[in-house]
């Protein structure tokens, strides 16, 4: 039988351990696996849908992340919004500790910049700078116990060769962080 001092020490140790796990929680790493564009019909300007596949890998061995709805996503070119999330799919299990996301972003409301129009109409000529930003709420779990709720922010900077059907992502760098 444990005495009151031992129980207090055990509870304090458990509390400190949980705090360290939650406070030192690393956000998952992200990569853009696929990007495709589909030109929708528009009378006055080009409307484009962008379809993305992302993979998130959780580096934390003690915790699991449960991704929730209420996601936001935008595609930008030099700070200008090209498209916003029309549909952010629920993540699917990939390999161990990995989740695969599908995002459909819909452009509209304005004509895309000339560089984007050119990349859509021509194949692989020149590099086009794009940035994909995604925010998603996550519940941090240890087993079935939820220990925290955080908002995950991801920004992937990419260079693509064209945006047509022969599009290729030549360079990408994804930054990620947890917001309060």
C-alpha positions as semicolon CSV with decimal commas, in nm:
position;residue;x (nm);y (nm);z (nm)
1;X;0,000;0,000;0,000
2;X;0,136;0,340;-0,098
3;X;0,144;0,618;0,156
4;X;0,015;0,970;0,091
5;X;0,366;1,097;0,013
6;X;0,427;0,824;-0,245
7;X;0,087;0,884;-0,409
8;X;0,156;1,259;-0,422
9;X;0,499;1,199;-0,575
10;X;0,352;0,957;-0,830
11;X;0,079;1,205;-0,930
12;X;0,331;1,489;-0,951
13;X;0,564;1,278;-1,166
14;X;0,277;1,177;-1,396
15;X;0,169;1,541;-1,427
16;X;0,521;1,653;-1,514
17;X;0,560;1,373;-1,769
18;X;0,227;1,462;-1,937
19;X;0,324;1,831;-1,944
20;X;0,655;1,750;-2,111
21;X;0,481;1,529;-2,369
22;X;0,222;1,798;-2,452
23;X;0,458;2,097;-2,440
24;X;0,727;1,927;-2,650
25;X;0,481;1,787;-2,902
26;X;0,630;1,809;-3,250
27;X;0,387;1,883;-3,534
28;X;0,369;1,622;-3,809
29;X;0,584;1,664;-4,118
30;X;0,398;1,719;-4,444
31;X;0,472;1,658;-4,809
32;X;0,274;1,731;-5,123
33;X;0,250;1,403;-5,311
34;X;0,040;1,514;-5,605
35;X;-0,106;1,827;-5,759
36;X;-0,334;1,839;-6,059
37;X;-0,540;2,119;-6,209
38;X;-0,870;2,108;-6,392
39;X;-0,996;2,403;-6,593
40;X;-1,365;2,466;-6,533
41;X;-1,573;2,658;-6,782
42;X;-1,613;3,028;-6,717
43;X;-1,757;3,302;-6,933
44;X;-1,533;3,594;-6,842
45;X;-1,218;3,439;-6,698
46;X;-1,038;3,116;-6,630
47;X;-1,172;2,916;-6,333
48;X;-0,946;2,638;-6,212
49;X;-0,985;2,357;-5,960
50;X;-0,669;2,229;-5,793
51;X;-0,655;1,877;-5,652
52;X;-0,385;1,800;-5,394
53;X;-0,269;1,489;-5,210
54;X;-0,075;1,545;-4,889
55;X;0,091;1,302;-4,651
56;X;0,135;1,385;-4,282
57;X;0,377;1,181;-4,071
58;X;0,349;1,200;-3,692
59;X;0,699;1,204;-3,537
60;X;0,565;1,148;-3,185
61;X;0,577;0,788;-3,069
62;X;0,379;0,840;-2,747
63;X;0,083;1,033;-2,890
64;X;-0,159;1,000;-3,178
65;X;-0,328;1,285;-3,362
66;X;-0,696;1,274;-3,449
67;X;-0,764;1,517;-3,733
68;X;-1,100;1,694;-3,723
69;X;-1,325;1,882;-3,962
70;X;-1,337;2,263;-3,983
71;X;-1,029;2,276;-4,205
72;X;-0,922;2,571;-4,414
73;X;-0,691;2,565;-4,714
74;X;-0,572;2,818;-4,972
75;X;-0,345;2,813;-5,274
76;X;-0,144;3,129;-5,333
77;X;0,085;3,265;-5,601
78;X;0,303;3,558;-5,489
79;X;0,058;3,634;-5,207
80;X;-0,251;3,630;-5,429
81;X;-0,516;3,369;-5,346
82;X;-0,576;3,145;-5,648
83;X;-0,817;2,901;-5,484
84;X;-0,980;2,811;-5,154
85;X;-1,085;2,481;-5,005
86;X;-1,395;2,337;-5,162
87;X;-1,344;2,001;-4,997
88;X;-1,087;1,877;-4,748
89;X;-1,124;1,502;-4,722
90;X;-1,095;1,310;-4,398
91;X;-0,746;1,167;-4,366
92;X;-0,691;0,805;-4,459
93;X;-0,437;0,579;-4,295
94;X;-0,118;0,562;-4,495
95;X;0,180;0,369;-4,370
96;X;0,268;0,352;-4,000
97;X;0,217;0,693;-3,831
98;X;0,114;0,850;-4,165
99;X;-0,214;1,001;-4,282
100;X;-0,304;1,086;-4,641
101;X;-0,521;1,390;-4,717
102;X;-0,701;1,486;-5,038
103;X;-0,785;1,852;-5,090
104;X;-0,993;2,011;-5,363
105;X;-0,940;2,384;-5,395
106;X;-1,167;2,588;-5,618
107;X;-1,058;2,905;-5,791
108;X;-1,294;3,176;-5,896
109;X;-1,401;3,531;-5,852
110;X;-1,105;3,674;-6,040
111;X;-0,873;3,596;-6,328
112;X;-0,549;3,423;-6,228
113;X;-0,220;3,608;-6,279
114;X;-0,063;3,585;-6,626
115;X;0,212;3,348;-6,506
116;X;-0,052;3,105;-6,376
117;X;-0,257;3,127;-6,698
118;X;0,058;3,057;-6,899
119;X;0,148;2,757;-6,680
120;X;-0,205;2,619;-6,722
121;X;-0,201;2,648;-7,101
122;X;0,156;2,540;-7,169
123;X;0,345;2,235;-7,056
124;X;0,650;2,247;-6,826
125;X;0,784;2,584;-6,937
126;X;0,943;2,777;-6,653
127;X;0,901;2,735;-6,280
128;X;0,590;2,863;-6,107
129;X;0,601;2,950;-5,735
130;X;0,297;2,835;-5,537
131;X;0,215;2,818;-5,167
132;X;-0,042;2,586;-5,014
133;X;-0,163;2,680;-4,665
134;X;-0,374;2,445;-4,456
135;X;-0,511;2,475;-4,104
136;X;-0,668;2,176;-3,933
137;X;-0,778;2,116;-3,573
138;X;-0,624;1,810;-3,410
139;X;-0,695;1,626;-3,088
140;X;-0,382;1,489;-2,924
141;X;-0,438;1,147;-2,766
142;X;-0,243;0,906;-2,552
143;X;-0,432;0,585;-2,613
144;X;-0,800;0,681;-2,596
145;X;-0,743;0,973;-2,356
146;X;-0,747;1,320;-2,514
147;X;-0,475;1,532;-2,356
148;X;-0,489;1,845;-2,572
149;X;-0,661;2,016;-2,865
150;X;-0,446;2,220;-3,101
151;X;-0,476;2,388;-3,438
152;X;-0,214;2,271;-3,687
153;X;-0,091;2,525;-3,944
154;X;0,096;2,404;-4,254
155;X;0,249;2,613;-4,533
156;X;0,406;2,432;-4,829
157;X;0,608;2,639;-5,074
158;X;0,643;2,471;-5,412
159;X;0,795;2,525;-5,751
160;X;0,612;2,352;-6,030
161;X;0,700;2,301;-6,392
162;X;0,370;2,389;-6,555
163;X;0,019;2,334;-6,423
164;X;-0,122;2,130;-6,708
165;X;-0,164;1,757;-6,718
166;X;0,216;1,712;-6,735
167;X;0,275;1,918;-6,419
168;X;0,573;1,831;-6,201
169;X;0,659;1,956;-5,851
170;X;1,030;2,030;-5,879
171;X;1,085;2,170;-5,529
172;X;0,886;2,187;-5,206
173;X;0,939;2,293;-4,847
174;X;0,665;2,253;-4,587
175;X;0,669;2,446;-4,260
176;X;0,437;2,340;-3,982
177;X;0,347;2,455;-3,633
178;X;0,081;2,424;-3,368
179;X;-0,123;2,736;-3,296
180;X;-0,281;2,801;-2,959
